[in-house]
Amino acid sequence: MKAKVLSSLAAMLNLAFLVILCFASFYTSAASCDGSTGTISSSCTDYSTTISGLDVSIPSGVTVTPTANTAPAVGITQDTSSLTISGSADGSILRQGVVVGIVNNAGTGTGKASLSSLQNFGTIKSTGSSAALLISQDATPSPSIVSLITNSGTIQNSTSGGLSNSGIRNLGTITNLINTGTISGGQYGINNAGTITTITNTGTITGVTKGINNSTATIGTINNAGTLTYTGTLPTNYNVIINSPTSFGTFASATGASASAGTAMKFGIYSGSSVTVGNYSSVLTGTYATDPSTVGTFGIYSWTLANQLGSAIIWDLTLSLATNATTNTQSSISALVTPIGLQGMIGLQTSALVNGLSYDCTLFDMQNICISTGARYTNGHSSGADSSSGILVLAYRMNENLRVGAFIDQGFSNNYSNSIAKTTNNLPLAGTFIRWSQNTNGTGVDISTSLAVGRKNVEITRPIISNSEPGSGSTALQSQGIQMVTKYGYGITEDIKLSPYFGARYSSQFMNAYTESSSSSVTAPLSYDALKTSAITTLVGMQVAYFFTPHIVFIANTGLESSIRQWGGALNANSSIITGLSTQNFYSGSPKNMPTNSLGLYYDVGGNQRLGMQVMHRKEAYGSFNSTSAVVTYTAGL
């Protein structure tokens, strides 16, 4: 009996749940086209917003069709945030299209409206006498306003006839119109009788008569990559969009009226264009009451606009290298070789390399093994760069006098406040060492030999000097070095030991050849030969150890490093477009003598364990670059 009751209750709950879903579906469907909601979730008719600030969305698969040929499918009668038509051919507005404002006749009415943005990914289509998209004005007149129109779908009126038979008819104000799709009309693609601030066209704008009509109206700027025909008052500015020597915009004017009385249309090249030296044929067609501007510059290029030979109506654009292009490009290459550029980047790696050549492990126990782990932080002064890494050092004691070891210095992070030269971790800095000490107490002769190698990924971007290009490329930087140091320890007192030292080091940095990437802003990328810097450096100095207690030791070091030989360091850049570039000397402004100083503290915590901290300051052999490193370690003898 109990089971039957429970079964009946479950059935009733399921039925109630289904009823609720049905009612929810009904009310959702019923509310989908009454103007009180911004999301149209099913096919509907005559959608008109009556709420200010509403976002309207017409998703893929939904078609909005008016009940009568004289009514707009979608009417924006209040100030609205946005209208988004999604989908390709499925999110659609048919027959009488979209109207912004309240219309009585001829595009004028009793009220105006504003729309922040209209995004069309689908179809807005009119088959009657109305434009597919109409921005109206009221009887005052006061214009309706659309701040942004982006069209990657289709806006179309397919009926030939009067001015209303256009893809877009504007009697109000359009601030920015971006077309990557299709705008077409039975008369004009765009019929403007109001104000359009900017049109950027990388798609298609066509009409049976012309692509754009601008009769007694205002268009500020047209940026164009398509084949555009035009009639009426010229825009104030026309910029051709160039994608390649064979893909660029053309503009054919039917009337040649000046943009305003006595003012010529200003011709230019769109800032996002990808250009090169050469001729771009027929960028303009038509005769003009006042000729457009005929000379200008674009990045490293100078351009000239002139009539084709034998023609008074066809205009060709010719680009050549600007007279100052080589000079400014050379200056941008020189700016690479500075403390905030390659000198700083390689100086930072050299500092890490020198630190690695000094790593050691000195605590041993029954197993004759020493292990040390810690962290290193290096700051490159004036370079806007710093790096941090983890350290692991292992050593084995062969006998009381001789030990051998190896280390790894693995980068954690590299931080930069400049945008010229940056590194990312590739292979860790790794190396090995061997050390012989005459006595275990630090007195007498001590000889050490060490070597290290490492590799970093590098990204380099040339700074912009005047009209030079921000060329950028990626490569790799390999570091290697070998060092030998001899010192002699004197026990001045029971607590103080002095250890003068001298030695020599060979180090080199090798950066692979690379080529900058091409882009719209880098039209003449440079190729760089491999860069190698090598140096032999002598080391001389004094180390002082003070035993504050048997377990606490302070160590200070001061020395002088001298570059007795440097070679390599030639930065060569080449270009098929920019000729006459000269070699840049990487060692320009570099010192021959570099002071070094360090302070350290070691604390034996007992049980063959030691905590250590050391701070080192170095003058590097690259320009005015200096570095400061801090190392903390924990060491244990096994």
MIFI-652481 format. One record per residue (C-alpha): x, y, z. Coordinates in pm, whole numbers, plus 50000, padded with zeros to 5 digits. Layout:
N
       u       v       w
       X       Y       Z
...
This chain:
638
       u       v       w
   50000   50000   50000
   50279   50236   50098
   50462   50164   49770
   50148   50244   49565
   50109   50579   49746
   50469   50672   49681
   50433   50573   49315
   50123   50790   49278
   50293   51088   49441
   50591   51056   49205
   50361   51048   48901
   50177   51358   49022
   50505   51546   49077
   50623   51458   48726
   50295   51580   48580
   50316   51905   48775
   50671   51956   48653
   50566   51908   48290
   50279   52155   48332
   50516   52417   48474
   50754   52368   48181
   50468   52408   47933
   50348   52731   48096
   50706   52864   48109
   50753   52780   47741
   50423   52945   47651
   50496   53269   47834
   50851   53280   47707
   50729   53235   47352
   50449   53486   47396
   50687   53747   47533
   50947   53697   47263
   50815   53960   47024
   50621   54217   47225
   50898   54475   47257
   50943   54428   47631
   51232   54183   47602
   51557   54216   47418
   51590   53853   47316
   51375   53732   47030
   51362   53356   47073
   51120   53262   46795
   50996   53394   46462
   50786   53705   46512
   50641   54006   46336
   50678   54381   46376
   50928   54393   46662
   50929   54744   46807
   51120   54847   47119
   50929   55059   47365
   51188   55047   47643
   51481   55287   47661
   51829   55136   47704
   51728   54788   47586
   51966   54538   47422
   51792   54357   47138
   51926   54024   47014
   51803   53829   46714
   51973   53489   46718
   52055   53252   46435
   51752   53069   46304
   51505   53349   46383
   51332   53549   46110
   51151   53878   46176
   50896   53965   45905
   50646   54256   45917
   50272   54195   45894
   50239   54463   45625
   50465   54587   45348
   50453   54940   45492
   50574   54844   45843
   50936   54796   45946
   51025   54446   46061
   51221   54597   46352
   51160   54951   46474
   51388   55130   46721
   51158   55393   46870
   51346   55457   47196
   51710   55520   47282
   51847   55166   47274
   52181   55015   47370
   52234   54768   47087
   52076   54556   46817
   52256   54230   46733
   52153   54003   46448
   52336   53671   46479
   52387   53385   46237
   52478   53378   45871
   52167   53359   45656
   51939   53245   45936
   51933   53540   46175
   51724   53758   45946
   51509   54069   45921
   51302   54062   45606
   51091   54275   45369
   51096   54619   45536
   51422   54590   45734
   51517   54809   46033
   51409   55167   46107
   51572   55382   46374
   51321   55654   46471
   50945   55697   46415
   50863   55740   46047
   50560   55892   45878
   50681   55945   45526
   50995   56015   45326
   51211   55919   45624
   51083   56197   45848
   50848   56156   46139
   50738   56270   46481
   51023   56130   46686
   51388   56034   46680
   51583   55758   46852
   51945   55669   46920
   52112   55331   46893
   52455   55267   47048
   52549   54985   46812
   52402   54771   46539
   52588   54446   46475
   52471   54243   46179
   52604   53892   46128
   52296   53778   45937
   52060   53943   45686
   51869   54271   45686
   51665   54274   45369
   51398   54496   45216
   51202   54395   44907
   50980   54701   44900
   51027   55074   44855
   51204   55119   45191
   51575   55094   45257
   51687   54780   45436
   51825   55004   45714
   51677   55354   45760
   51808   55610   46009
   51537   55877   46015
   51495   56230   46142
   51192   56391   46302
   50997   56686   46163
   51201   56948   46353
   51431   56814   46196
   51643   56643   46458
   51839   56334   46356
   51825   55983   46487
   52173   55867   46584
   52353   55534   46543
   52696   55543   46707
   52832   55224   46549
   52726   54996   46266
   52932   54679   46209
   52818   54462   45921
   52975   54128   45839
   52653   53987   45694
   52416   54132   45431
   52221   54460   45425
   52023   54459   45101
   51742   54627   44910
   51685   54435   44588
   51420   54662   44432
   51527   54919   44177
   51367   55258   44198
   51409   55583   44393
   51638   55702   44668
   51469   55481   44925
   51572   55166   44740
   51909   55147   44913
   52084   54913   45146
   52129   55194   45401
   51947   55527   45386
   52073   55780   45639
   51886   56101   45719
   52029   56112   46070
   52380   56061   46205
   52609   55759   46182
   52930   55799   46378
   53118   55491   46261
   53021   55239   45991
   53244   54929   45954
   53160   54696   45666
   53328   54362   45611
   53022   54203   45448
   52782   54321   45177
   52576   54641   45153
   52376   54664   44831
   52074   54849   44692
   51844   54870   44395
   51957   55234   44366
   52254   55286   44603
   52438   55074   44854
   52445   55373   45092
   52228   55677   45032
   52341   55953   45273
   52136   56267   45330
   52260   56322   45685
   52602   56292   45847
   52844   55997   45850
   53168   56054   46037
   53366   55748   45921
   53310   55458   45680
   53564   55173   45682
   53497   54926   45401
   53685   54600   45353
   53381   54425   45207
   53141   54522   44926
   52928   54837   44887
   52735   54835   44559
   52421   54975   44398
   52256   54965   44059
   52345   55334   44019
   52644   55382   44255
   52785   55231   44571
   52749   55555   44770
   52538   55865   44708
   52622   56169   44922
   52404   56440   44773
   52418   56766   44974
   52529   56576   45284
   52844   56513   45485
   53086   56222   45500
   53400   56284   45700
   53635   55993   45616
   53617   55687   45393
   53871   55408   45441
   53832   55165   45153
   53974   54830   45042
   53699   54748   44791
   53586   54865   44448
   53380   55170   44539
   53175   55389   44306
   53061   55727   44436
   52844   56024   44348
   52773   56353   44522
   52978   56572   44755
   53317   56413   44816
   53423   56301   45161
   53666   56527   45344
   53920   56242   45362
   53967   55933   45151
   54221   55669   45259
   54302   55373   45040
   54349   55042   45224
   54636   54844   45070
   54664   54472   45148
   54927   54386   44886
   55058   54519   44552
   54761   54349   44382
   54491   54398   44647
   54388   54754   44731
   54088   54984   44724
   53969   55184   44423
   53744   55491   44426
   53549   55613   44122
   53379   55952   44157
   53101   56040   43914
   53083   56411   43987
   53413   56527   44131
   53252   56792   44352
   53491   56914   44622
   53434   56808   44981
   53349   57166   45068
   53373   57491   44874
   53730   57547   44764
   53862   57242   44955
   53996   56930   44788
   53935   56580   44916
   54240   56482   45117
   54389   56158   44986
   54594   55927   45209
   54691   55569   45289
   54507   55388   45571
   54724   55333   45878
   54670   54956   45880
   54783   54908   45520
   55062   54670   45416
   55266   54854   45155
   55591   54828   44965
   55779   55017   44695
   55592   55020   44365
   55298   55145   44161
   54930   55100   44253
   54727   55158   43939
   54388   55333   43919
   54339   55399   44290
   54121   55697   44188
   53904   55756   43883
   53727   56076   43787
   53785   56445   43732
   53776   56673   44033
   53683   57039   44068
   53987   57062   44294
   54252   56794   44269
   54306   56575   44575
   54632   56594   44769
   54908   56444   44554
   55210   56391   44781
   55262   56249   45130
   55447   56003   45349
   55358   55667   45497
   55607   55525   45744
   55939   55474   45566
   55780   55557   45229
   55702   55868   45028
   55401   55857   44797
   55288   56047   44489
   54938   56055   44336
   54934   56151   43967
   54732   56101   43649
   54821   55800   43441
   55013   55887   43129
   54765   55988   42862
   54466   56003   43098
   54301   56294   43277
   54068   56082   43488
   54276   55785   43609
   54510   55836   43904
   54800   55609   44004
   54970   55590   44342
   55348   55542   44348
   55547   55457   44661
   55921   55495   44701
   56157   55479   44994
   56166   55805   45190
   56496   55992   45188
   56535   55960   45567
   56435   55591   45587
   56791   55457   45594
   56910   55712   45850
   56622   55653   46090
   56640   55274   46048
   57012   55287   46126
   56930   55490   46438
   56677   55227   46547
   56944   54955   46505
   57188   55164   46711
   56921   55195   46981
   56922   54815   47008
   57281   54823   47133
   57225   55005   47463
   57196   54911   47833
   56815   54889   47788
   56863   54672   47479
   57109   54400   47381
   57391   54524   47607
   57164   54498   47911
   57020   54161   47807
   57361   54003   47742
   57507   54178   48048
   57237   54019   48265
   57321   53676   48124
   57692   53735   48174
   57630   53828   48537
   57443   53499   48590
   57724   53312   48415
   57994   53469   48637
   57790   53388   48950
   57765   53028   48832
   58139   53002   48780
   58181   53090   49150
   57937   52831   49295
   58090   52590   49548
   57989   52342   49820
   58221   52298   50122
   58043   52095   50393
   58110   51720   50402
   58047   51430   50637
   58089   51053   50636
   57966   51009   50277
   58197   51288   50150
   57896   51453   49983
   57788   51817   49997
   57452   51945   49876
   57348   52310   49858
   57020   52460   49739
   56900   52818   49724
   56783   53106   49508
   56944   53388   49310
   56805   53729   49216
   56988   53957   48972
   56893   54315   48888
   57035   54489   48583
   57073   54858   48663
   56961   55094   48382
   56836   54797   48179
   56484   54774   48320
   56536   54398   48363
   56582   54148   48644
   56582   53771   48679
   56543   53510   48950
   56640   53145   48963
   56674   52837   49180
   57016   52686   49251
   57128   52331   49318
   57496   52251   49384
   57641   51903   49448
   58001   51823   49538
   58204   51511   49618
   58519   51519   49831
   58789   51304   49668
   59022   51354   49964
   59098   51620   50225
   59237   51852   49958
   59037   51786   49642
   58665   51814   49562
   58464   51810   49241
   58111   51927   49183
   57832   52038   48949
   57551   52290   48961
   57224   52390   48794
   57087   52746   48793
   56725   52719   48669
   56547   53045   48588
   56214   53118   48759
   56120   53444   48592
   56249   53733   48385
   56092   54077   48432
   56126   54377   48200
   56012   54735   48212
   56150   54800   47861
   56019   54654   47536
   56344   54612   47339
   56512   54285   47445
   56348   54014   47651
   56448   53659   47744
   56249   53355   47848
   56380   53036   48003
   56509   52765   47771
   56790   52548   47913
   56918   52614   48266
   57263   52746   48333
   57466   52438   48425
   57829   52369   48498
   58097   52181   48685
   58397   52267   48901
   58707   52117   49056
   58890   52269   49354
   59214   52190   49535
   59291   52345   49874
   59623   52310   50054
   59462   52328   50399
   59109   52268   50527
   59108   52587   50738
   59126   52821   50437
   59495   52908   50462
   59757   52836   50198
   59709   52780   49827
   59359   52733   49681
   59310   52661   49308
   58969   52630   49142
   58861   52569   48784
   58498   52589   48668
   58296   52597   48348
   57932   52677   48271
   57689   52682   47976
   57329   52809   47936
   57066   52904   47680
   56777   53154   47673
   56502   53233   47423
   56512   53595   47313
   56256   53838   47167
   56391   54165   47025
   56191   54467   46905
   56352   54772   46747
   56244   55104   46900
   56073   55349   46665
   56298   55639   46565
   56095   55894   46367
   55952   55690   46076
   56145   55366   46139
   55948   55044   46178
   55909   54844   46503
   56066   54527   46360
   56046   54230   46595
   56194   53881   46587
   56281   53580   46801
   56609   53395   46843
   56818   53217   47108
   57112   53332   47323
   57377   53079   47428
   57621   53154   47711
   57941   52974   47801
   58247   53040   48014
   58550   52885   48183
   58736   53033   48477
   59048   52958   48679
   59128   53137   49007
   59421   53098   49244
   59425   53249   49592
   59642   53226   49899
   59497   53246   50248
   59676   53415   50535
   59568   53372   50895
   59624   53726   51021
   59468   53650   51360
   59258   53370   51497
   58947   53550   51371
   59066   53714   51048
   59189   53561   50723
   59306   53753   50417
   59308   53583   50077
   59450   53776   49780
   59358   53614   49449
   59419   53636   49078
   59278   53449   48783
   59145   53454   48428
   58812   53392   48260
   58699   53326   47905
   58334   53399   47832
   58123   53419   47519
   57764   53494   47425
   57626   53371   47092
   57293   53498   46953
   57157   53311   46652
   57072   53486   46326
   56708   53586   46289
   56466   53780   46067
   56198   54021   46181
   55836   53927   46112
   55639   54108   45842
   55318   54289   45933
   55119   54596   45833
   55352   54804   46053
   55672   54623   45944
   55684   54629   45565
   56064   54616   45535
   56173   54353   45793
   56544   54332   45866
   56755   54016   45877
   57037   53996   46131
   57353   53791   46114
   57452   53586   46417
   57607   53797   46694
   57895   53661   46901
   58077   53842   47178
   58390   53692   47333
   58627   53821   47599
   58931   53717   47801
   58925   53883   48140
   59182   53891   48420
   59072   53889   48783
   59258   54032   49080
   59133   54114   49427
   59123   54049   49800
   58889   53843   50015
   58853   53903   50390
   58690   53652   50624
   58599   53751   50981
   58492   53481   51227
   58252   53668   51451
   58195   53341   51639
   58298   52987   51544
   57959   52953   51378
   57911   53299   51220
   58142   53422   50944
   58139   53752   50754
   58310   53757   50414
   58391   54066   50207
   58543   54070   49860
   58671   54355   49643
   58839   54316   49309
   58906   54446   48962
   58835   54269   48636
   59012   54381   48319
   58921   54289   47963
   59256   54215   47800
   59093   54104   47477
   58744   54140   47325
   58640   54023   46982
   58325   53978   46779
   58036   54208   46870
   57942   54307   46513
   57566   54352   46473
   57487   54334   46100
   57138   54406   45966
   57029   54364   45604
   56719   54452   45403
   56610   54404   45043
   56430   54740   45058
   56642   54959   45288
   56999   54966   45162
   57315   55125   45299
   57284   54996   45659
   57614   54979   45847
   57751   54744   46114
   57685   54838   46475
   57964   54777   46730
   57825   54592   47031
   58122   54696   47248
   58068   55068   47180
   58119   55260   47505
   58231   54952   47700
   58491   54989   47980
   58813   54791   47999
   58832   54780   48380
   58534   54671   48592
   58527   54679   48974
   58350   54402   49167
   58241   54393   49531
   58054   54147   49749
   57944   54089   50110
   57847   53754   50260
   57726   53600   50584
   57738   53231   50676
   57580   53072   50983
   57650   52713   51085
   57331   52589   51245
   57488   52260   51358
   57472   51903   51232
   57677   51992   50923
   57418   52246   50808
   57479   52603   50701
   57270   52905   50598
   57433   53158   50370
   57358   53492   50208
   57572   53693   49964
   57522   54020   49776
   57742   54103   49475
   57774   54419   49268
   57950   54413   48932
   58039   54649   48654
   57983   54455   48330
   58188   54486   48012
   57897   54618   47803
   57837   54992   47786
   57729   55143   48117
   57560   54825   48240
   57590   54729   48610
   57432   54438   48796
   57354   54345   49155
   57290   53985   49259
   57169   53835   49586
   57209   53464   49662
   57066   53275   49962
   57163   52910   50024
   57110   52617   50254
   57400   52370   50262
   57426   52026   50422
   57714   51780   50448
   57640   51411   50408
